[in-house]
């Protein structure tokens, strides 16, 4: 496979995953902003959405201040934001069109249909219409993932597409967890109090993990157990450990297809080994924030290694 074909598949996966993530962030911000809490709680919820998306610098440079209107517009539609939902779906479609012959009809129709749907929705201003838009984004992301899983051959095209999704999902989960742990709870609010409980519950809903949490732990929502589920639990498909296991699997499949292991395989395997050798108590003792920052740095280094090994 040509490197430019691999790159387009990889970024199609990343962009579709990112669009889904942004829709989930905005849904959570709508819930958190509606809470009766201290002054400034709504602004904090919208600021946390910007931080979770990793676009704080770009948002500040645009001259906006965090509010429902400005954050909704910037994360969903702003033409100057290359990571908005609209930009992500458009970029995914552009990449997919360039490798149309590597995709099944069903997968192409799912991606192209998502792009066509953007024009039908426009830029909804009413909250109810915007909520329906976010639900639609999540549904088209599921349609793309389902079409790829059900119709694509298990070959290098599939592995590159899924690898992009897994790298992006790992990054997104880490950012969500870090923002909740360090930004959302206002000063003066009690850790373990009603607001803290609702925020952790909202985070679980954001990644479709609330039911999973109850099945695994069978008790009320506790921060260290949420962190355990989101970081180390391999049964949870959005956990850092689960994403890492998927990354290793896809890279090993590519190594088998191309006949050699490289820096990307070695970096990914080493990080998976570290997941196997730690527990949530050790992570909290060393600092969850520091652990997540290190993970994000390693994830970026791994993405760079994948790029240098396969996508140049």
VMD Tcl script that draws the C-alpha trace (Angstrom):
set ca {
  {0.00 0.00 0.00}
  {1.25 3.53 -0.80}
  {2.08 5.62 2.25}
  {-0.34 8.36 1.15}
  {-3.16 5.79 1.00}
  {-2.28 4.56 4.49}
  {-2.19 8.15 5.75}
  {-5.63 8.94 4.34}
  {-7.14 5.83 5.95}
  {-5.44 6.57 9.28}
  {-6.72 10.15 9.36}
  {-10.20 9.15 8.24}
  {-10.35 7.03 11.38}
  {-8.96 9.79 13.60}
  {-11.27 12.50 12.27}
  {-14.45 10.44 12.63}
  {-13.48 9.48 16.18}
  {-12.76 13.12 17.02}
  {-16.15 14.29 15.71}
  {-17.87 11.75 17.97}
  {-15.76 12.88 20.92}
  {-16.63 16.55 20.40}
  {-20.33 15.73 20.29}
  {-19.98 13.92 23.63}
  {-18.07 16.84 25.16}
  {-20.78 19.30 24.14}
  {-23.54 17.04 25.49}
  {-21.75 16.84 28.84}
  {-21.24 20.62 28.95}
  {-24.97 21.16 28.38}
  {-25.74 18.88 31.34}
  {-23.12 20.41 33.64}
  {-24.04 23.99 32.79}
  {-27.65 23.31 33.80}
  {-26.68 22.33 37.36}
  {-27.69 24.64 40.21}
  {-24.30 25.50 41.71}
  {-22.03 28.35 42.69}
  {-21.67 31.45 40.52}
  {-19.59 30.78 37.45}
  {-20.39 27.07 37.32}
  {-21.87 27.34 33.82}
  {-18.81 29.20 32.53}
  {-16.59 26.55 34.13}
  {-18.54 23.80 32.36}
  {-18.06 25.48 28.98}
  {-14.39 26.23 29.70}
  {-13.92 22.55 30.56}
  {-15.36 21.61 27.15}
  {-12.70 23.75 25.44}
  {-9.96 22.24 27.62}
  {-11.16 18.69 26.98}
  {-11.08 19.31 23.24}
  {-7.47 20.51 23.51}
  {-8.18 23.82 21.72}
  {-7.81 26.33 24.57}
  {-5.10 28.30 22.75}
  {-7.04 28.51 19.49}
  {-10.23 29.50 21.34}
  {-8.45 32.30 23.20}
  {-6.82 33.50 19.98}
  {-10.26 33.82 18.39}
  {-11.17 36.50 20.97}
  {-14.06 34.50 22.41}
  {-14.87 34.01 26.09}
  {-16.41 30.74 27.37}
  {-20.19 30.75 27.10}
  {-22.75 28.33 25.73}
  {-23.10 30.22 22.44}
  {-19.37 30.75 21.82}
  {-18.28 27.21 22.75}
  {-21.08 25.54 20.82}
  {-20.23 27.57 17.74}
  {-16.45 27.08 18.05}
  {-16.45 23.32 18.71}
  {-19.21 22.46 16.28}
  {-19.05 24.84 13.32}
  {-16.33 27.54 13.43}
  {-14.49 27.67 10.07}
  {-11.29 28.86 11.79}
  {-11.26 25.80 14.08}
  {-9.72 22.85 12.17}
  {-10.91 20.51 14.94}
  {-14.60 21.47 14.89}
  {-17.21 18.78 14.26}
  {-17.88 20.17 10.80}
  {-14.17 20.34 9.96}
  {-13.56 16.79 11.23}
  {-16.37 15.23 9.20}
  {-15.35 17.23 6.14}
  {-11.70 16.15 6.55}
  {-12.73 12.52 7.04}
  {-14.77 12.63 3.83}
  {-11.94 14.30 1.91}
  {-9.47 11.64 3.04}
  {-11.93 8.83 2.33}
  {-12.68 10.15 -1.16}
  {-8.96 10.13 -1.98}
  {-8.83 6.38 -1.20}
  {-12.32 5.51 -2.40}
  {-11.17 2.25 -4.02}
  {-9.78 1.00 -0.67}
  {-13.21 1.33 1.00}
  {-16.31 -0.80 0.73}
  {-19.46 0.76 -0.72}
  {-21.11 0.66 2.71}
  {-18.26 2.47 4.44}
  {-18.01 5.16 1.77}
  {-21.78 5.75 1.91}
  {-21.65 6.09 5.70}
  {-18.85 8.70 5.53}
  {-20.31 10.54 2.54}
  {-23.75 10.49 4.15}
  {-22.30 12.12 7.28}
  {-20.84 14.90 5.14}
  {-24.10 15.40 3.25}
  {-25.97 15.55 6.54}
  {-23.94 18.56 7.65}
  {-25.58 20.62 4.94}
  {-29.04 19.44 5.94}
  {-28.54 20.45 9.59}
  {-26.89 23.80 8.91}
  {-25.97 25.55 12.18}
  {-28.83 24.96 14.64}
  {-29.24 27.80 17.13}
  {-32.08 26.47 19.29}
  {-30.88 24.18 22.06}
  {-33.27 21.34 21.20}
  {-32.15 21.42 17.57}
  {-28.51 21.47 18.66}
  {-29.05 18.45 20.93}
  {-30.56 16.58 17.98}
  {-27.51 17.55 15.92}
  {-25.19 16.06 18.56}
  {-27.21 12.84 18.62}
  {-26.95 12.69 14.85}
  {-23.15 13.11 14.98}
  {-22.87 10.19 17.40}
  {-25.14 8.06 15.25}
  {-23.15 8.66 12.03}
  {-19.92 7.89 13.89}
  {-21.42 4.58 15.00}
  {-22.55 3.95 11.42}
  {-19.01 4.48 10.12}
  {-17.50 2.22 12.76}
  {-20.15 -0.43 12.14}
  {-19.67 -0.31 8.37}
  {-15.91 -0.72 8.73}
  {-16.23 -3.62 11.17}
  {-18.91 -5.46 9.19}
  {-17.78 -4.97 5.60}
  {-14.02 -4.40 5.31}
  {-11.50 -7.13 4.70}
  {-9.06 -7.66 7.59}
  {-6.09 -6.30 5.69}
  {-3.76 -3.31 5.92}
  {-6.49 -0.84 4.88}
  {-8.64 -1.94 7.82}
  {-5.72 -1.90 10.27}
  {-4.71 1.67 9.36}
  {-8.30 2.91 9.66}
  {-8.75 1.25 13.06}
  {-5.31 2.34 14.24}
  {-6.26 5.98 13.69}
  {-9.47 5.51 15.64}
  {-7.63 3.86 18.55}
  {-4.90 6.52 18.79}
  {-7.52 9.28 18.79}
  {-9.76 7.53 21.33}
  {-6.87 7.05 23.76}
  {-6.00 10.74 23.56}
  {-9.62 11.77 24.06}
  {-10.24 9.56 27.09}
  {-7.08 10.84 28.81}
  {-8.08 14.47 28.26}
  {-11.59 13.91 29.59}
  {-10.35 12.29 32.77}
  {-7.75 14.97 33.42}
  {-10.15 17.88 32.91}
  {-12.69 16.45 35.34}
  {-10.07 15.74 37.96}
  {-8.44 19.17 37.87}
  {-10.89 21.73 36.51}
  {-14.55 21.03 36.98}
  {-15.10 20.98 40.76}
  {-15.33 24.63 41.94}
  {-13.37 25.86 44.95}
  {-15.38 25.34 48.11}
  {-17.28 22.33 46.79}
  {-16.70 19.11 48.70}
  {-14.96 16.19 47.01}
  {-17.48 13.37 47.17}
  {-20.36 15.84 47.48}
  {-23.46 16.02 45.32}
  {-21.89 18.19 42.60}
  {-18.75 16.02 42.46}
  {-20.91 12.89 42.19}
  {-22.97 14.37 39.35}
  {-19.85 15.45 37.46}
  {-18.26 11.99 37.64}
  {-21.59 10.45 36.61}
  {-21.74 12.83 33.65}
  {-18.22 11.82 32.62}
  {-19.28 8.16 32.65}
  {-22.34 8.99 30.54}
  {-20.10 10.93 28.16}
  {-18.18 7.77 27.29}
  {-21.23 5.46 27.49}
  {-19.81 3.77 30.59}
  {-22.29 4.39 33.41}
  {-23.97 0.99 33.07}
  {-20.57 -0.66 32.70}
  {-19.39 1.01 35.92}
  {-22.37 -0.36 37.84}
  {-21.81 -3.85 36.43}
  {-18.12 -3.85 37.36}
  {-18.10 -2.16 40.78}
  {-21.68 -2.52 42.06}
  {-21.49 0.57 44.27}
  {-21.96 4.33 44.10}
  {-19.75 6.41 41.83}
  {-16.32 7.04 43.39}
  {-13.51 8.98 41.71}
  {-10.80 6.33 42.11}
  {-13.09 3.61 40.75}
  {-14.04 5.77 37.76}
  {-10.32 6.32 37.15}
  {-9.69 2.57 37.46}
  {-12.40 1.88 34.86}
  {-11.18 4.60 32.48}
  {-7.46 3.88 32.82}
  {-6.85 0.20 33.55}
  {-9.97 -1.87 32.89}
  {-9.47 -3.83 29.64}
  {-13.20 -4.67 29.45}
  {-14.01 -0.98 28.96}
  {-13.51 -0.22 25.22}
  {-12.64 3.44 25.82}
  {-10.17 2.86 28.67}
  {-6.55 3.77 28.14}
  {-5.45 0.15 28.62}
  {-8.05 -1.13 26.16}
  {-7.09 1.47 23.55}
  {-3.44 0.57 24.03}
  {-4.17 -3.13 23.58}
  {-6.00 -2.33 20.33}
  {-3.10 -0.18 19.12}
  {-0.63 -2.99 19.80}
  {-2.88 -5.50 18.02}
  {-3.27 -3.36 14.90}
  {0.45 -2.54 14.75}
  {1.36 -6.22 15.07}
  {-1.06 -7.04 12.23}
  {0.68 -4.42 10.09}
  {4.08 -5.80 11.06}
  {2.94 -9.25 9.92}
  {1.63 -7.80 6.64}
  {4.84 -5.88 5.92}
  {7.30 -8.39 7.31}
  {8.98 -6.37 10.06}
  {8.50 -4.71 13.43}
  {9.71 -1.14 13.88}
  {9.87 1.68 16.43}
  {6.07 2.03 16.54}
  {5.59 -1.62 17.54}
  {8.32 -1.38 20.19}
  {6.94 1.82 21.73}
  {3.38 0.47 21.80}
  {4.38 -2.87 23.33}
  {6.49 -1.19 26.02}
  {3.59 1.02 27.05}
  {1.19 -1.91 27.19}
  {3.64 -3.72 29.47}
  {3.59 -0.73 31.84}
  {-0.21 -0.94 32.00}
  {0.10 -4.57 33.04}
  {2.54 -3.70 35.82}
  {0.65 -0.88 37.57}
  {-2.55 -0.41 39.60}
  {-4.78 2.55 40.37}
  {-3.34 3.02 43.87}
  {0.15 3.55 42.45}
  {-1.23 5.97 39.86}
  {-2.98 8.09 42.49}
  {0.09 8.08 44.73}
  {2.27 9.44 41.94}
  {-0.50 11.82 40.80}
  {-3.28 11.17 38.31}
  {-2.65 14.47 36.53}
  {1.05 13.68 36.10}
  {0.23 10.16 34.91}
  {-2.18 11.47 32.27}
  {0.26 14.15 31.06}
  {2.89 11.44 30.64}
  {0.39 9.24 28.79}
  {-0.55 12.08 26.42}
  {3.12 12.71 25.69}
  {3.70 9.01 24.99}
  {0.61 8.83 22.81}
  {1.87 11.75 20.75}
  {5.30 10.14 20.46}
  {3.68 6.91 19.31}
  {1.60 8.79 16.71}
  {4.81 10.40 15.44}
  {6.51 6.99 15.26}
  {3.57 5.59 13.27}
  {3.80 8.55 10.92}
  {7.55 8.15 10.39}
  {7.32 4.38 9.95}
  {4.30 4.11 7.67}
  {2.83 7.45 6.58}
  {5.75 9.48 5.25}
}
mol new
graphics top color blue
foreach p $ca { graphics top sphere $p radius 0.5 }
foreach p [lrange $ca 0 end-1] q [lrange $ca 1 end] { graphics top cylinder $p $q radius 0.2 }
display resetview
